[in-house]
Amino acid sequence: MMDDTQDIGHEIGEHNIQVFGFDIHQPVFLISAILAVTVVIATLMFQEQAAVFFADIRSWITVNFDWFFAISADFFILFCLVVGWSKLGKVRLGGNDARPDYSNAGWLAMLFAAGVGIGLMFYGVLEPVTHTINTPLGIDPADTAKAREVGMSAAIFHWGLHAWAIYAVVGLALAFFCFNRGMPLTLRSAFYPLFGKAVWGTTGHVVDVVAVLATLFGLAVSLGLGAEQINGGLNYLFGIPIGNTAKVILIALIISIALMSVIAGLDKGVKRLSEINMGLAATLWLFVLIAGPTLVILATIINSLFDYIYYLPSLSSWIGREDTGFIHAWTIFYWAWWISWSPFVGMFIARISYGRTVREFVTWALVIPTLIGLVWISTLGGAALDQLFTDGYMGVAESVPELALFKMLEGLPFSAIVSSICVFLIAIFFITSADSGSLVMDTITAGGKMDAPVWQRVFWCALAGLVATALMLGGGINSLQSMTISIALPFGILLWFLCFGLLKGLREEVN
């Protein structure tokens, strides 16, 4: 087995060419880059038509394939739990003598910042309030106690176990086949137990191209959300107009800063920025906890844990549901977003997870981030709901999505200062996402090499900014989300095969 996998790595390397200082995997790099540039050019040339086209795609996929996304997300949780807490959980990534490269704190900071940073800043206040006012599962909004329970649970549901399970299966598969089998750190490696040496041919090329496009468009959604919220924050603080011009300038500016982080490298760039992120995020959380209704927030955190568990089966099922608008507009979009982002987050987690056991990996990459997200949403969302129901403050309920966080902070002391810090925090999340995403796309298009020339990462970082800009102009956030859902469908199918390949590989390891 080991000799075969090394042969595959050699075969993949034979497809690499060196040109203009690049070391690229010939078919994957070229096809991925050409397709991405084609989307950019077509969207910029036909912006109105693109907006309609993307909207139609999103509607068709969410209506016809809601069952697939729902079943897939549920399956990935069960798969992670079975693998992590069975005898397979004892397998150590890198072999029995391997030890982690990063401390638990540094590891958690990087995986969390890469995984959900911008999204939680954008939706952490918006979702609890939105889902409480427009309750899913047929709950009557007039029953405020029930509405708050299900509203908070729905928000946590989208950022909890399902999201991290999708990331975890990809990250675990990549880490195992790279560190334990000596295969290239690229998606095709995880399919070797199923397809054999075909993974270094056309089959593998298709897998990697889909993974690159999924990463690119998933990252574009996050960059778009970041630009929306930063623009909203600058409008709130300084009156800078909200519009596409400002968002495009913001994307260009922050991508430029991200390029500096790319050049600095993983340890000096992403690691340091991620630790700054976690420090600032923890400070913001502590401020809201102390300056807000502290006892209410603490009670909300505890209650939300039990409510999340209670409503999890109902929210996870699509059968017999009448709230199809909620399922299609929120849940299915999220599952598609997480699937499209899983090559990015999964590969990044894999790269920093050497020396961890499978059980440790599953715990830290699934359970602990879910609990952190729960605490975050319960705190910021709990403060916003208390403002709504106790004080009658309608700032968040009546605001546009990108201003929800700032409107909640408006009801707390030092709102202008804290809001300014939040804009800075969102910008850093933006930078780390762009940096991490470019690292992943570069690794895949270099045939799994982790030491490819830095200018290749610069290329993918810049291209991600261009894609986000083009889709923003060609329909805004809706177009970004539609593109994500489109690429998530084929990649979601690939993830099922990936799980079975990983299971086969792990069983061989312990037998």
TAJONOR-V620073 format. One record per pair of residues at least 12 apart in sequence whose C-alpha atoms are under 10 Angstrom apart, sorted by the first residue. I is the first residue (numbers start at 1). GAP is how many residues later the second one is. Records with the same first field share a line. If there is no record, write none. Layout:
# TAJONOR-V620073
I->GAP + GAP
This chain:
# TAJONOR-V620073
1->180 + 192 + 507
2->178 + 179 + 180 + 181
3->178 + 179
4->177 + 179 + 188 + 192 + 193
5->172 + 173 + 176 + 177 + 178 + 179 + 184 + 187 + 188 + 191 + 192
6->175 + 176 + 177 + 178
7->175 + 176 + 190 + 193
8->174 + 175 + 176 + 181 + 184 + 188 + 189 + 190 + 191 + 192 + 193
9->173 + 174 + 175 + 176 + 180 + 191 + 438 + 439 + 440
10->173 + 174 + 190
11->186 + 188 + 189 + 190 + 436
12->13 + 14 + 171 + 172 + 187 + 188 + 189 + 192 + 193 + 434 + 435 + 436
13->12 + 13 + 171 + 187 + 433 + 434 + 435 + 436
14->12 + 186 + 433
15->12 + 13 + 185 + 186 + 431 + 432
16->12 + 13 + 429 + 430 + 431
17->429
20->435
21->431 + 432 + 433 + 434 + 435
22->424 + 430 + 431 + 432 + 433 + 434
23->419 + 422 + 423 + 424 + 426 + 428 + 429 + 430 + 432 + 433
24->418 + 419 + 420 + 421 + 422 + 423 + 424 + 425 + 428 + 429 + 432
25->180 + 417 + 418 + 419 + 420 + 421 + 422 + 423 + 424
26->179 + 419 + 420 + 421
27->174 + 175 + 178 + 179 + 181 + 182 + 418 + 420
28->174 + 176 + 177 + 178 + 179 + 180 + 181 + 182 + 184 + 416 + 417 + 418 + 419
29->176 + 179 + 180 + 183 + 412 + 413 + 415 + 416 + 417 + 418
30->179 + 415
31->174 + 175 + 178 + 181 + 182 + 414
32->174 + 176 + 177 + 178 + 179 + 180 + 181 + 184 + 409 + 413
33->176 + 179 + 180 + 412 + 426 + 427 + 430
35->174 + 178
36->176 + 177 + 180 + 181 + 427 + 428 + 430 + 431
37->426 + 429 + 430
38->429
39->428 + 431 + 432
40->423 + 426 + 427 + 428 + 429 + 430 + 431 + 434
41->425 + 426 + 429
42->428 + 432
43->424 + 426 + 427 + 428 + 429 + 430 + 431 + 432 + 436
44->423 + 425 + 426 + 427 + 428 + 429 + 430
45->425 + 429
46->427 + 428
47->423 + 424 + 425 + 426 + 427 + 428
48->425 + 426 + 427
49->425 + 426
50->421 + 423 + 424 + 425 + 429
51->420 + 421 + 422 + 423 + 424 + 425 + 427 + 428 + 429 + 431
52->422 + 423 + 426 + 427
53->421 + 422 + 426 + 429
54->417 + 420 + 421 + 424 + 425 + 426 + 427 + 428 + 429 + 430 + 431 + 432
55->420 + 423 + 424 + 425 + 426 + 427 + 428
56->426
57->422 + 425 + 426 + 428 + 429
58->270 + 271 + 275 + 420 + 421 + 423 + 424 + 425 + 426 + 427 + 428
59->269 + 270 + 423 + 426
60->426
61->267 + 271 + 272 + 421 + 424 + 425 + 427 + 428
62->262 + 265 + 266 + 267 + 269 + 270 + 271 + 274 + 420 + 423 + 424 + 427
63->261 + 262 + 264 + 265 + 269
65->263 + 267 + 424
66->252 + 258 + 261 + 262 + 265 + 266 + 267 + 269 + 270
67->250 + 251 + 252 + 265
68->264 + 421 + 424 + 425
69->249 + 262 + 263 + 264 + 265 + 266 + 267 + 270 + 419 + 420 + 423 + 424
70->92 + 245 + 246 + 247 + 248 + 249 + 257 + 261 + 262 + 265 + 266
71->245 + 246 + 247
72->90 + 94 + 263 + 267 + 420 + 421 + 423 + 424
73->88 + 89 + 90 + 91 + 92 + 93 + 243 + 259 + 262 + 263 + 265 + 266 + 419
74->87 + 88 + 91 + 92 + 239 + 242 + 243
75->87 + 90 + 91 + 421 + 424
76->85 + 86 + 87 + 88 + 89 + 90 + 91 + 92 + 93 + 419 + 420 + 423
77->84 + 85 + 86 + 87 + 88 + 89 + 91 + 92 + 289
78->84 + 87
79->86 + 87 + 89 + 90 + 420 + 421 + 424
80->84 + 85 + 86 + 88 + 89 + 92 + 278 + 279 + 281 + 282 + 283 + 286 + 419
81->84 + 278 + 281 + 282 + 285 + 286
82->277
83->86 + 275 + 276 + 279 + 419 + 420 + 423 + 424
84->273 + 274 + 275 + 276 + 277 + 278 + 279
85->273 + 274 + 275 + 277 + 278
86->272 + 273
87->271 + 272 + 419 + 420 + 423
88->269 + 270 + 271 + 415 + 418 + 419 + 420 + 421 + 422 + 423
89->268 + 269 + 270 + 271 + 272 + 273 + 417 + 421
90->266 + 267 + 268 + 269 + 270 + 420
91->85 + 89 + 264 + 265 + 266 + 267 + 268 + 269 + 415 + 416 + 418 + 419
92->84 + 87 + 88 + 262 + 263 + 264 + 265 + 266 + 267 + 268 + 269 + 417
93->79 + 82 + 83 + 84 + 85 + 86 + 87 + 88 + 257 + 260 + 261 + 262 + 263 + 264 + 265 + 268
94->81 + 82 + 83 + 84 + 85 + 86 + 87 + 88 + 259 + 260 + 261 + 262 + 263
95->81 + 84 + 85 + 86 + 259 + 260 + 261 + 262 + 414
96->84 + 259 + 260 + 261
97->258
98->81 + 256 + 257 + 258 + 259
99->254 + 255 + 256 + 257 + 258
100->252 + 253 + 254 + 255 + 256 + 257
101->250 + 251 + 252 + 253 + 254 + 255
102->165 + 169 + 250 + 251 + 252 + 253
104->260
105->170 + 173
106->165 + 166 + 168 + 169 + 172 + 246
107->164 + 167 + 168 + 242 + 245 + 246 + 257 + 258
108->166 + 167 + 170 + 241 + 244 + 256 + 257 + 260 + 261
109->161 + 162 + 163 + 164 + 165 + 166 + 167 + 168 + 169 + 170 + 260
110->160 + 161 + 162 + 163 + 164 + 165 + 167 + 168 + 235 + 238 + 239 + 242 + 322 + 326
111->56 + 160 + 163 + 234 + 235 + 237 + 238 + 239 + 241 + 242 + 253 + 254 + 258 + 325
112->52 + 162 + 165 + 166 + 233 + 237 + 253 + 256 + 257 + 260 + 261
113->157 + 158 + 160 + 161 + 162 + 163 + 164 + 165 + 168 + 232 + 315 + 316 + 317 + 319 + 320 + 323
114->156 + 160 + 230 + 231 + 232 + 234 + 235 + 315 + 316 + 317 + 318 + 319 + 320 + 321 + 322 + 323
115->48 + 49 + 52 + 223 + 226 + 227 + 229 + 230 + 231 + 233 + 234 + 250 + 254 + 314 + 318 + 321
116->43 + 47 + 48 + 106 + 222 + 229 + 253 + 257 + 313 + 317
117->105 + 109 + 157 + 160 + 161 + 164 + 256 + 308 + 309 + 311 + 312 + 313 + 315 + 316
118->104 + 105 + 106 + 107 + 108 + 109 + 111 + 307 + 308 + 309 + 310 + 311 + 312 + 313 + 314 + 315
119->40 + 102 + 103 + 104 + 106 + 107 + 307 + 310 + 311
120->39 + 253 + 256 + 257 + 306
121->104 + 105 + 108 + 160 + 255 + 256 + 259 + 281 + 283 + 284 + 301 + 302 + 304 + 305 + 308
122->100 + 103 + 104 + 106 + 107 + 108 + 279 + 280 + 281 + 282 + 283 + 304
123->32 + 36 + 102 + 254 + 257 + 258 + 278 + 279 + 281 + 282
124->31 + 32 + 35 + 249 + 250 + 252 + 253 + 254 + 255 + 256 + 257 + 258 + 260 + 280 + 281
125->30 + 251 + 252 + 253 + 254 + 255 + 256 + 257 + 258 + 259 + 260 + 271 + 272 + 276 + 278 + 279 + 280 + 281 + 282 + 283
126->29 + 251 + 254 + 255 + 258 + 270 + 271 + 273 + 274 + 275 + 276 + 277 + 278 + 279 + 282
127->24 + 25 + 26 + 27 + 28 + 29 + 31 + 203 + 250 + 254 + 274 + 277
128->19 + 20 + 21 + 22 + 23 + 24 + 25 + 26 + 27 + 28 + 249 + 250 + 252 + 253 + 254 + 256 + 257
129->18 + 19 + 22 + 23 + 26 + 252 + 253 + 255 + 256 + 257 + 259 + 267 + 268 + 275
130->21 + 22 + 24 + 25 + 255 + 266 + 267 + 268 + 271
131->16 + 17 + 18 + 19 + 20 + 21 + 22 + 23 + 24 + 195
132->12 + 13 + 14 + 15 + 16 + 17 + 18 + 19 + 20 + 21 + 22 + 23 + 253 + 265
133->14 + 15 + 18 + 252 + 264
134->13 + 17 + 192
135->12 + 13 + 14 + 15 + 16 + 17 + 19 + 188 + 191
136->14 + 15 + 18 + 179 + 185 + 186 + 187 + 188 + 189 + 190 + 191
137->13 + 14 + 17 + 174 + 177 + 178 + 184 + 185 + 186 + 187 + 189 + 190
138->183 + 184 + 185
139->12 + 184
144->245
148->152 + 156 + 159 + 234 + 237 + 241
149->151 + 154 + 155 + 157 + 158 + 159 + 161 + 162
150->154 + 157 + 158 + 160 + 161 + 162 + 165
151->153 + 156 + 157 + 230 + 234
152->148 + 149 + 151 + 152 + 153 + 155 + 156 + 222 + 225 + 226 + 229 + 230 + 233
153->150 + 151 + 152 + 153 + 154 + 155 + 156 + 157 + 158 + 159 + 162 + 221 + 224 + 225
154->153 + 154 + 157 + 158 + 161 + 162 + 172 + 176 + 177
155->153 + 175 + 176 + 218 + 219 + 222 + 223 + 226
156->148 + 149 + 151 + 152 + 156 + 214 + 215 + 217 + 218 + 219 + 220 + 221 + 222
157->151 + 152 + 154 + 155 + 158 + 159 + 174 + 213 + 216 + 217
158->157 + 158 + 172 + 173 + 174 + 175 + 176 + 177 + 180 + 215
159->175 + 176 + 179 + 210 + 211 + 212 + 213 + 214 + 215 + 218
160->148 + 206 + 207 + 208 + 209 + 210 + 211 + 212 + 213 + 214
161->151 + 204 + 205 + 206 + 207 + 208 + 209 + 210 + 212
162->154 + 172 + 173 + 176 + 204 + 208
163->171 + 172 + 173 + 174 + 175 + 176 + 178 + 179 + 203 + 206 + 207
164->174 + 178 + 181 + 182 + 198 + 200 + 201 + 202 + 203 + 204 + 205 + 206
165->173 + 174 + 177 + 197 + 200 + 201 + 202 + 205
166->169 + 172 + 173 + 174 + 175 + 176 + 177 + 179 + 180 + 200 + 326 + 329
167->171 + 172 + 173 + 174 + 175 + 176 + 177 + 178 + 179 + 180 + 181 + 182 + 183 + 198 + 199
168->174 + 177 + 178 + 179 + 181 + 182 + 193 + 194 + 195 + 196 + 197 + 198
169->173 + 174 + 177 + 193 + 196 + 197 + 326 + 327 + 329 + 330 + 333
170->17 + 20 + 169 + 172 + 173 + 174 + 175 + 176 + 177 + 178 + 179 + 180 + 325 + 328 + 329 + 332
171->16 + 171 + 172 + 173 + 174 + 175 + 176 + 177 + 178 + 179 + 180 + 181 + 182 + 190 + 191 + 194
172->18 + 174 + 175 + 177 + 178 + 181 + 185 + 186 + 189 + 190 + 193 + 327 + 330
173->12 + 13 + 14 + 16 + 17 + 18 + 173 + 174 + 177 + 325 + 326 + 327 + 328 + 329 + 330 + 332 + 333
174->12 + 13 + 14 + 15 + 16 + 17 + 169 + 172 + 173 + 174 + 175 + 176 + 177 + 324 + 328
175->14 + 15 + 171 + 172 + 173 + 174 + 175 + 176 + 177 + 178 + 179 + 180 + 181 + 183
176->13 + 14 + 174 + 177 + 178 + 181 + 182 + 326 + 329 + 330 + 333
177->12 + 13 + 14 + 15 + 16 + 324 + 325 + 328 + 329
178->12 + 172 + 173 + 176 + 270
179->171 + 172 + 174 + 175 + 176
180->174 + 325 + 326 + 329
181->324 + 328
183->265
184->259 + 260 + 262 + 263 + 264 + 265 + 266
185->162 + 165 + 166 + 255 + 258 + 259 + 261 + 262 + 263 + 264 + 265
186->18 + 21 + 22 + 25 + 157 + 161 + 254 + 255 + 257 + 258 + 259 + 260 + 261 + 262 + 263 + 264
187->12 + 17 + 18 + 20 + 21 + 22 + 23 + 24 + 25 + 156 + 159 + 160 + 257 + 260 + 261 + 307 + 308 + 311
188->12 + 13 + 15 + 16 + 17 + 18 + 19 + 20 + 21 + 23 + 256 + 259 + 260 + 310
189->15 + 18 + 19 + 259 + 309 + 312 + 313
190->14 + 305 + 307 + 308 + 309 + 310 + 311 + 312 + 315
191->12 + 13 + 16 + 303 + 304 + 306 + 307 + 308 + 309 + 310 + 311 + 314
192->12 + 306 + 309 + 310 + 312 + 313
193->304 + 305 + 307 + 308 + 309 + 310 + 311 + 312 + 315
194->303 + 304 + 306 + 307 + 308 + 310 + 311
195->302 + 306
200->247
205->240 + 242
207->283 + 284 + 287
208->135 + 233 + 236 + 237 + 239 + 240
209->232 + 235 + 236
210->130 + 133 + 277 + 278 + 280 + 281 + 284
211->128 + 129 + 130 + 131 + 132 + 133 + 229 + 230 + 233 + 234 + 276 + 277 + 279 + 280 + 283
212->128 + 129 + 131 + 132 + 225 + 226 + 228 + 229 + 230 + 231 + 232 + 233
213->127 + 128 + 130 + 228 + 270 + 271 + 274 + 275 + 278
214->122 + 123 + 124 + 125 + 126 + 127 + 128 + 129 + 130 + 227 + 269 + 270 + 271 + 272 + 273 + 274 + 275 + 276 + 277
215->122 + 124 + 125 + 126 + 127 + 128 + 129 + 130 + 222 + 223 + 225 + 226 + 249 + 269 + 272 + 273
216->124 + 125 + 127 + 128 + 218 + 221 + 222 + 224 + 225 + 244 + 245 + 247 + 248 + 249 + 251 + 252 + 268 + 271
217->120 + 123 + 124 + 247 + 250 + 251 + 254 + 263 + 264 + 265 + 266 + 267 + 268 + 269 + 270 + 271
218->118 + 119 + 120 + 121 + 122 + 123 + 124 + 125 + 126 + 219 + 246 + 250 + 262 + 263 + 265 + 266 + 267 + 269 + 270
219->118 + 121 + 122 + 125 + 126 + 211 + 214 + 215 + 217 + 218 + 219 + 245 + 246 + 248 + 249 + 261 + 265
220->121 + 213 + 214 + 217 + 243 + 244 + 245 + 246 + 247 + 248 + 249 + 250 + 251 + 252 + 257 + 260 + 261 + 263 + 264
221->116 + 120 + 246 + 247 + 250 + 251 + 255 + 256 + 257 + 258 + 259 + 260 + 261 + 262 + 263
222->115 + 119 + 207 + 208 + 211 + 212 + 246 + 255 + 258 + 259
223->24 + 27 + 28 + 31 + 32 + 204 + 206 + 207 + 208 + 210 + 211 + 241 + 242 + 244 + 245 + 246 + 249 + 257
224->23 + 24 + 26 + 27 + 206 + 241 + 243 + 244 + 245 + 247 + 248 + 252 + 253 + 256 + 257
225->22 + 176 + 177 + 201 + 205 + 243 + 247 + 251 + 252 + 255
226->21 + 24 + 25 + 28 + 176 + 197 + 200 + 201 + 202 + 203 + 204 + 205
227->17 + 19 + 20 + 21 + 22 + 23 + 24 + 25 + 27 + 175 + 199 + 200 + 203 + 241 + 242 + 245
228->14 + 15 + 16 + 18 + 19 + 20 + 22 + 23 + 173 + 174 + 175 + 244 + 248 + 249
229->13 + 18 + 172 + 173 + 174 + 175 + 176 + 177 + 193 + 194 + 197 + 198
230->12 + 16 + 17 + 20 + 21 + 172 + 173 + 190 + 192 + 193 + 194 + 195 + 196 + 197 + 200
231->12 + 13 + 15 + 16 + 17 + 18 + 19 + 171 + 172 + 192
232->14 + 15 + 168 + 169 + 170 + 171 + 172 + 173 + 174 + 191
233->169 + 170 + 171 + 172 + 173 + 174 + 186 + 187 + 189 + 190 + 191 + 193
234->12 + 169 + 185 + 186 + 189
235->168
236->167 + 170 + 171 + 180 + 183 + 184
237->169 + 178 + 179 + 180 + 182 + 183 + 186
244->225 + 228 + 229 + 232
245->224 + 228
247->222 + 225 + 226
248->217 + 218 + 220 + 221 + 222 + 224 + 225
249->220
250->177 + 219
251->176 + 179 + 180 + 213 + 214 + 215 + 217 + 218
252->210 + 213 + 214 + 216 + 217
253->212
254->173 + 174 + 176 + 177 + 180 + 211
255->172 + 175 + 176 + 179 + 180 + 203 + 206 + 207 + 208 + 209 + 210 + 211
256->175 + 202 + 205 + 206 + 209
257->170 + 171 + 173 + 174 + 177 + 178
258->12 + 169 + 170 + 172 + 173 + 174 + 175 + 176 + 177 + 178 + 180 + 200 + 203 + 204
259->172 + 175 + 176 + 179 + 195 + 196 + 198 + 199 + 200 + 201 + 202 + 203
260->171 + 175 + 198
261->12 + 170 + 171 + 173 + 174 + 175 + 197
262->169 + 170 + 172 + 173 + 174 + 176 + 177 + 192 + 193 + 194 + 195 + 196 + 199
263->172 + 190 + 191 + 192 + 194 + 195
264->190
265->170 + 174 + 189 + 192
266->86 + 169 + 170 + 173
269->162 + 163 + 166 + 167
270->158 + 161 + 162 + 163 + 164 + 165 + 166
271->161 + 165
272->160
273->155 + 156 + 158 + 159
274->154 + 155 + 157 + 158 + 159
276->149 + 152 + 153
277->147 + 148 + 149 + 150 + 151 + 152 + 155
278->147 + 151
279->146
280->141 + 142 + 144 + 145 + 148
281->95 + 140 + 141 + 144 + 145
282->94
284->92 + 96 + 134 + 135 + 137 + 138 + 141
285->90 + 91 + 92 + 94 + 95
286->90 + 93
287->125 + 126 + 131
288->88 + 91 + 92 + 94 + 95 + 120 + 121 + 124 + 125 + 130
289->87 + 90 + 91 + 93 + 94
290->122
291->92 + 118 + 120 + 121 + 122 + 123
292->87 + 88 + 90 + 91 + 92 + 94 + 95 + 116 + 117 + 119 + 120 + 121
293->86 + 89 + 90 + 91 + 93 + 94 + 119
294->85 + 88 + 89
296->82 + 83 + 86 + 87 + 90
297->78 + 81 + 82 + 83 + 84 + 85 + 86 + 88 + 89
298->77 + 80 + 81 + 84
299->79 + 80 + 83
300->74 + 75 + 77 + 78 + 79 + 81 + 82 + 83
301->70 + 73 + 74 + 75 + 76 + 77 + 78 + 81
302->72 + 73 + 76
303->75
304->70 + 71 + 73 + 74 + 78
305->66 + 69 + 70 + 73
308->66
315->12 + 16
316->15
318->13 + 14
332->153
333->148 + 149 + 151 + 152 + 155
334->147 + 150 + 151
335->150 + 153 + 157
336->145 + 146 + 147 + 148 + 149 + 150 + 151 + 152 + 153 + 155 + 156
337->144 + 145 + 146 + 147 + 148 + 149 + 150 + 151
338->146 + 147 + 150 + 154
339->145 + 146 + 148 + 149 + 150 + 151 + 152 + 153 + 154 + 156
340->143 + 144 + 145 + 146 + 147 + 148 + 149 + 150 + 151 + 152
341->96 + 143 + 147
342->146 + 149 + 150 + 153
343->94 + 97 + 98 + 101 + 148 + 152
344->89 + 92 + 93 + 94 + 95 + 96 + 97 + 100
345->88 + 91 + 92 + 95
346->19 + 94
347->89 + 90 + 92 + 93 + 94 + 96 + 97
348->88 + 89 + 91 + 92 + 95
349->12 + 16
351->89 + 99
353->12
358->148
380->25 + 28 + 29
381->23 + 24 + 27
383->25 + 26 + 28 + 29
384->12 + 13 + 20 + 21 + 23 + 24 + 25 + 27
385->12 + 23
387->21 + 24 + 25
388->20
391->20
393->14 + 15 + 18
394->13 + 14
395->12 + 13 + 14 + 15 + 16
396->12 + 13 + 14
405->14 + 17
406->12 + 13 + 14 + 16 + 17
407->12
409->13
431->30
433->28
434->26 + 27 + 28 + 30 + 31
435->22 + 23 + 25 + 26
436->21 + 25
437->20 + 23 + 24 + 27
438->18 + 19 + 20 + 21 + 22 + 23 + 24 + 25 + 26
439->13 + 15 + 17 + 18 + 19 + 21 + 22
440->17 + 20
441->15 + 16 + 18 + 19 + 20 + 23
442->12 + 13 + 14 + 15 + 16 + 17 + 18 + 19
443->13 + 14
445->15
467->13
468->12
471->12
